[in-house]
């Protein structure tokens, strides 16, 4: 031990690789206790979650009528009461875990990041200073994993990704605990290097043999079903700009020399907080009609859902001048969406159009005042769509031009054969061949 670290807390949302990272921390010498949750089909090598911690987190959430996937924000003002029964239980639990651990004690539970103010108050009362491992994963792979495990839609999963990763990020910054950020993509790509970085951060004396043993005997690359690269994330469709921006800036946080430059990420968190309730309200409105927004894309409606997803992005970025021209702009965008759908889906489009108009009417009526501050980016999106359609049209024109040029070349070759000397001198032979073929 190079310092006096007594407690390690692993933060990170569900399906973000926290179990694999926690098992790696265990190989470094961190004690996660003996009361761990067992394996499951979604985590065949174990969750590495202390049952006592998970139970307490669930009761903290339940006390506010919430679950891990609730979209509401947890009100934590009451954690200022040092005599709160849940706080006192948390204090006794951490004291007991630290007392019975001969090594550095650690715990991990994806719910912890949602109730972070609760635990920071516990640490204050216990008078222990934890070190934080903030594990994160790109929103695309998390959304795919949640859709596979829980059947959640891409929109809902994105909101949950933003809530888990951004809601309490400023709380973490203000607490001033030593924190290391680890991208699950980097952990899988350079497992040994990331384990060495974690060992150094935690002040642990870890042998190369222990790291190699974890990599060779526990880490199984085949169990990581989704491994999108950061470049792929930046070009992913159907995903909110704020989610992709937040992921890029979290990756910057993972760079040691960027840990003291939080301004850009802080701005993204602030923007998220401003638009949080509006995005959630929009999702809940659309969720009421599963025939419009579905968690799975079928062959019959994939094109329609694609245009609806583009529409969500535009609606998300509408802003300051929207109050005076909201109706015209929304009608224009809906027209563009519907005109881009294949003619073979006219019946589906006609039905969806009526439902979209109902949704837009509800949005206009209940959110008009809120929409006045979110105009930014509409023109850029519209130009992007126009450019996309222009490129497709240009591609078709180029293809037609190539076919026309090929036809001209064949015609020239035909004329060259007809005008050639060999064709002319063989004319009698062809004439005789026709006579014999008729006889």
C-alpha positions in Angstrom: 0.0 0.0 0.0 1.4 3.3 -1.0 -1.3 5.4 0.7 -4.1 5.0 3.2 -7.0 4.1 0.9 -9.6 2.2 2.9 -12.6 2.3 0.6 -13.1 2.0 -3.2 -16.5 2.8 -4.8 -17.2 1.7 -8.4 -19.7 3.9 -10.1 -21.4 3.1 -13.4 -24.7 2.3 -14.9 -26.1 -1.1 -15.8 -24.6 -2.9 -18.9 -21.5 -0.6 -18.7 -18.9 -3.3 -17.9 -18.8 -2.6 -14.1 -18.9 -6.3 -13.2 -15.8 -7.1 -15.4 -13.9 -4.0 -14.1 -14.8 -5.0 -10.5 -13.5 -8.5 -11.0 -10.3 -6.9 -12.3 -10.1 -4.7 -9.1 -10.5 -7.9 -7.0 -7.5 -9.4 -8.8 -5.6 -6.2 -7.8 -6.3 -6.9 -4.1 -9.6 -5.0 -3.4 -12.0 -6.9 -1.1 -15.6 -6.8 -2.3 -16.8 -9.0 0.6 -18.3 -12.5 0.9 -22.0 -11.7 0.4 -21.9 -11.2 -3.4 -24.8 -11.6 -5.8 -24.6 -14.8 -7.9 -24.2 -15.2 -11.6 -27.1 -14.8 -14.1 -27.6 -15.3 -17.8 -26.7 -11.6 -18.4 -23.6 -11.9 -16.2 -22.4 -15.5 -16.4 -19.3 -14.7 -14.3 -21.1 -12.9 -11.5 -22.3 -9.4 -10.7 -19.8 -8.6 -8.0 -22.5 -6.7 -6.1 -22.7 -6.9 -2.3 -26.3 -8.0 -1.4 -26.4 -5.7 1.6 -25.4 -2.7 -0.5 -27.9 -3.6 -3.2 -30.7 -4.0 -0.6 -30.0 -0.7 0.9 -29.8 1.1 -2.5 -33.2 -0.4 -3.4 -34.8 0.8 -0.2 -33.3 4.3 -0.7 -34.9 4.3 -4.2 -38.2 2.8 -3.0 -38.4 5.4 -0.3 -38.7 8.0 -3.1 -41.1 5.7 -5.1 -38.4 5.0 -7.6 -36.6 2.0 -9.2 -33.2 1.9 -11.0 -34.8 2.7 -14.3 -37.1 5.5 -13.1 -36.8 8.7 -15.1 -37.4 11.0 -12.2 -34.6 12.8 -10.3 -34.0 11.7 -6.8 -34.6 14.5 -4.3 -31.7 14.4 -1.8 -32.3 17.5 0.3 -33.5 15.3 3.2 -30.1 13.6 3.5 -29.1 16.7 5.5 -30.9 15.0 8.4 -28.1 13.0 10.2 -30.8 11.0 12.1 -32.5 9.7 9.0 -33.0 5.9 9.6 -31.6 5.0 6.1 -28.6 7.2 6.7 -27.9 5.6 10.0 -28.2 2.1 8.5 -25.8 3.1 5.8 -23.3 4.4 8.3 -23.4 1.1 10.3 -23.2 -1.0 7.2 -20.0 0.8 5.9 -18.4 0.7 9.4 -19.1 -3.1 9.6 -17.7 -3.7 6.1 -14.5 -1.8 6.8 -14.1 -3.4 10.2 -14.3 -7.0 8.8 -12.1 -6.4 5.8 -8.4 -7.0 6.1 -7.7 -5.3 2.9 -9.1 -2.3 1.0 -12.9 -2.7 0.9 -14.8 -1.9 -2.2 -18.4 -2.1 -3.4 -20.1 -1.8 -6.7 -23.8 -1.5 -7.6 -25.2 0.3 -10.6 -27.8 1.9 -8.4 -25.2 3.7 -6.4 -24.7 6.4 -9.0 -28.4 7.3 -8.8 -28.3 7.8 -5.0 -24.8 9.2 -4.9 -25.7 12.2 -2.5 -27.0 9.6 0.0 -23.7 7.7 0.0 -21.6 10.9 0.1 -23.5 11.8 3.3 -22.8 8.3 4.7 -19.0 8.7 4.0 -19.1 12.1 5.7 -20.6 10.6 8.8 -18.3 7.6 8.8 -15.4 10.0 8.3 -14.0 7.9 5.5 -12.6 9.3 2.2 -13.3 6.9 -0.7 -11.6 6.7 -4.0 -14.0 6.6 -6.9 -13.7 4.4 -10.0 -16.2 5.9 -12.6 -16.8 3.2 -15.2 -18.7 4.2 -18.3 -19.5 2.7 -21.7 -20.7 4.3 -24.9 -24.5 4.9 -25.2 -24.9 2.8 -28.4 -23.6 -0.5 -26.8 -25.5 0.2 -23.5 -28.7 0.8 -25.4 -28.3 -2.4 -27.5 -27.6 -4.4 -24.3 -30.6 -3.0 -22.5 -32.8 -3.7 -25.5 -31.5 -7.3 -25.5 -31.9 -7.8 -21.7 -34.9 -5.7 -20.9 -36.6 -4.9 -24.2 -36.1 -1.2 -23.7 -36.4 1.2 -26.6 -33.4 3.1 -27.8 -35.0 6.4 -26.7 -35.6 5.2 -23.1 -32.2 3.7 -22.9 -30.5 6.9 -24.0 -32.4 8.8 -21.3 -31.3 6.3 -18.7 -27.7 6.6 -19.9 -27.8 10.3 -19.6 -29.5 10.2 -16.1 -26.9 7.7 -14.7 -23.8 9.3 -16.2 -24.7 13.0 -15.9 -27.3 13.6 -13.2 -24.8 13.5 -10.3 -21.6 14.3 -12.1 -21.4 17.8 -10.7 -22.2 16.3 -7.2 -19.1 14.1 -7.7 -17.0 17.0 -8.8 -18.0 19.1 -5.8 -17.2 16.3 -3.4 -13.6 16.5 -4.5 -12.9 12.8 -4.0 -10.1 11.3 -6.0 -11.7 9.9 -9.1 -10.5 7.9 -12.1 -12.6 7.5 -15.2 -12.4 4.3 -17.2 -14.0 3.6 -20.6 -15.1 0.0 -20.9 -13.9 0.1 -24.5 -10.4 0.9 -23.4 -10.6 -1.7 -20.6 -11.4 -4.4 -23.2 -8.9 -3.2 -25.7 -6.0 -2.8 -23.2 -7.0 -4.8 -20.2 -3.5 -5.1 -18.7 -2.7 -1.5 -19.2 -6.0 -0.3 -17.6 -5.5 -2.6 -14.6 -2.0 -1.1 -14.1 -3.5 2.4 -14.3 -6.1 1.4 -11.7 -3.5 -0.2 -9.4 -1.4 3.0 -9.5 -4.4 5.2 -8.8 -5.5 3.1 -5.8 -2.0 2.9 -4.5 -1.9 -0.9 -4.6 1.2 -3.1 -4.9 0.0 -5.5 -7.6 2.2 -8.1 -9.2 2.4 -8.6 -13.0 1.5 -12.2 -12.3 -1.8 -11.2 -10.7 -2.8 -9.1 -13.7 -1.7 -11.7 -16.1 -3.7 -14.4 -14.2 -6.9 -12.2 -14.4 -6.4 -11.6 -18.1 -5.8 -15.3 -19.0 -8.2 -17.0 -16.6 -11.1 -14.6 -16.0 -11.4 -12.2 -18.9 -13.4 -13.6 -21.8 -13.6 -11.4 -24.8 -16.4 -13.5 -26.2 -18.8 -12.4 -23.4 -18.6 -8.8 -24.6 -21.2 -8.9 -27.3 -21.2 -5.2 -28.3 -17.9 -3.3 -28.9 -18.5 -0.2 -30.9 -15.5 2.1 -31.4 -15.5 5.7 -30.4 -15.5 6.7 -34.1 -18.6 4.6 -34.8 -20.4 6.3 -31.9 -19.8 9.7 -33.4 -21.6 8.6 -36.6 -24.4 6.6 -34.9 -28.0 7.3 -36.1 -31.0 7.6 -33.7 -28.8 8.9 -30.9 -29.1 12.3 -29.2 -26.3 14.8 -29.7 -26.0 15.4 -26.0 -25.4 11.7 -25.3 -22.7 11.4 -28.0 -21.0 14.7 -26.8 -21.1 13.5 -23.2 -19.5 10.2 -24.1 -16.7 12.0 -26.0 -16.0 14.3 -23.1 -16.1 11.4 -20.6 -13.4 9.8 -22.7 -11.4 13.0 -22.3 -11.9 12.7 -18.5 -10.3 9.2 -18.7 -7.1 10.9 -19.9 -5.0 11.6 -16.8 -3.8 14.9 -18.2 -7.3 16.1 -18.9 -8.8 15.4 -15.5 -8.4 19.1 -14.4 -10.2 20.4 -17.5 -13.9 19.8 -16.6 -15.4 22.9 -18.2 -16.7 21.4 -21.5 -18.2 18.4 -19.7 -19.8 20.7 -17.1 -21.4 22.7 -19.9 -22.9 19.5 -21.4 -24.2 18.5 -18.0 -25.8 22.0 -17.6 -27.4 21.7 -21.1 -28.7 18.2 -20.1 -30.2 19.5 -17.0 -32.0 22.3 -18.9 -33.5 19.9 -21.4 -33.9 16.9 -19.2 -37.6 17.3 -18.2 -38.6 18.2 -21.7 -36.9 15.2 -23.3 -38.5 12.9 -20.7 -42.0 14.4 -21.2 -41.7 14.1 -24.9 -40.7 10.4 -24.5 -43.6 9.7 -22.2 -46.0 11.3 -24.7 -44.7 9.2 -27.5 -44.7 6.1 -25.3 -48.4 6.2 -25.0 -48.7 5.1 -28.6 -46.6 2.0 -29.1 -47.8 1.7 -32.7 -45.8 4.9 -33.4 -42.7 4.3 -31.2 -41.7 0.7 -31.0 -38.7 -0.9 -29.3 -38.1 -3.1 -32.4 -37.9 -2.1 -36.1 -39.9 -4.4 -38.4 -39.5 -4.6 -42.2 -42.8 -2.7 -42.7 -42.0 0.3 -40.5 -38.2 0.6 -40.3 -38.1 3.6 -42.8 -40.9 5.4 -40.9 -39.2 4.9 -37.5 -36.0 6.2 -39.0 -37.7 9.4 -40.0 -39.4 9.7 -36.7 -36.1 9.4 -35.0 -34.7 12.2 -37.1 -37.8 14.2 -36.2 -37.1 13.6 -32.5 -33.6 15.1 -33.0 -35.0 18.2 -34.6 -37.6 18.6 -31.9 -34.9 18.3 -29.3 -33.0 21.3 -30.7 -35.7 23.8 -31.4 -35.2 27.1 -29.7 -35.6 30.8 -29.1 -37.9 31.9 -31.9 -40.1 28.8 -31.9 -43.1 30.5 -30.2 -44.0 32.6 -33.3 -43.5 30.0 -36.0 -43.7 26.6 -34.3 -46.7 25.4 -36.3 -45.3 26.2 -39.7 -41.8 24.7 -39.0 -43.2 21.5 -37.4 -45.7 21.0 -40.3 -42.9 21.5 -42.8 -40.7 18.9 -41.0 -43.5 16.4 -40.8 -44.2 16.9 -44.5 -40.5 16.2 -45.3 -40.6 13.1 -43.2 -43.7 11.7 -44.8 -42.6 12.6 -48.3 -39.4 10.6 -47.7 -41.2 7.4 -46.9 -41.4 4.8 -49.7 -44.7 4.9 -51.7 -45.2 1.2 -50.9 -45.9 2.2 -47.3 -48.6 4.8 -48.0 -51.2 3.1 -45.8 -48.7 3.0 -42.8 -47.8 6.6 -43.5 -51.4 7.8 -43.6 -52.1 6.2 -40.2 -48.9 7.4 -38.6 -49.5 10.9 -40.0 -52.7 11.2 -38.0 -51.0 10.0 -34.8 -48.1 12.4 -35.3 -50.4 15.3 -35.7 -52.2 14.3 -32.4 -48.8 14.1 -30.7 -47.6 17.4 -32.1 -50.9 19.1 -31.0 -50.3 17.8 -27.4 -46.7 18.9 -27.5 -47.6 22.4 -28.8 -50.4 22.8 -26.2 -48.5 21.6 -23.1 -45.0 22.7 -23.9 -45.1 25.8 -26.0 -43.5 28.0 -23.3 -40.7 25.5 -22.7 -40.0 25.1 -26.5 -39.1 28.8 -26.7 -35.5 28.2 -25.5 -34.5 25.2 -27.6 -34.3 26.4 -31.3 -30.5 25.7 -31.7 -29.5 23.4 -34.5 -32.7 23.1 -36.5 -31.3 24.8 -39.5 -28.2 22.6 -39.4 -30.3 19.5 -39.2 -32.5 20.6 -42.1 -29.5 21.4 -44.2 -28.0 18.0 -43.3 -31.2 16.2 -44.5 -31.3 18.2 -47.7 -27.6 17.4 -48.3 -28.3 13.8 -47.7 -31.2 13.7 -50.2 -29.1 15.7 -52.7 -26.3 13.1 -52.4 -28.8 10.3 -53.0 -30.2 12.1 -56.0 -26.7 12.8 -57.3 -25.9 9.1 -56.9 -28.9 8.1 -59.0 -28.0 10.7 -61.7 -24.4 9.4 -61.8 -25.7 5.9 -62.1 -28.1 6.9 -65.0 -25.2 8.8 -66.7 -23.0 5.7 -66.5 -25.7 3.5 -68.0 -26.2 6.1 -70.8 -22.5 6.2 -71.5 -22.3 2.4 -71.6 -25.2 2.3 -74.1 -23.4 4.9 -76.3 -20.2 2.8 -76.2 -22.1 -0.3 -77.3 -23.8 1.6 -80.1 -20.4 2.9 -81.3 -19.0 -0.7 -81.2 -22.0 -1.9 -83.2 -21.6 0.8 -85.9 -17.9 0.0 -86.0 -18.6 -3.7 -86.7 -21.3 -2.9 -89.4 -18.8 -0.5 -91.2 -15.9 -2.8 -91.0 -14.4 -4.5 -94.1 -14.7 -8.0 -92.7 -18.5 -7.5 -92.1 -18.9 -6.3 -95.7 -17.0 -9.1 -97.4 -18.9 -11.7 -95.4 -22.3 -10.3 -96.5 -22.7 -13.0 -99.3 -22.0 -15.7 -96.8 -24.6 -14.4 -94.4 -27.1 -14.2 -97.3 -26.5 -17.8 -98.3 -26.8 -18.8 -94.6 -30.2 -17.3 -94.5 -31.3 -19.0 -97.7 -30.1 -22.4 -96.4 -31.7 -21.9 -93.0 -35.1 -21.3 -94.6 -34.9 -24.4 -96.9 
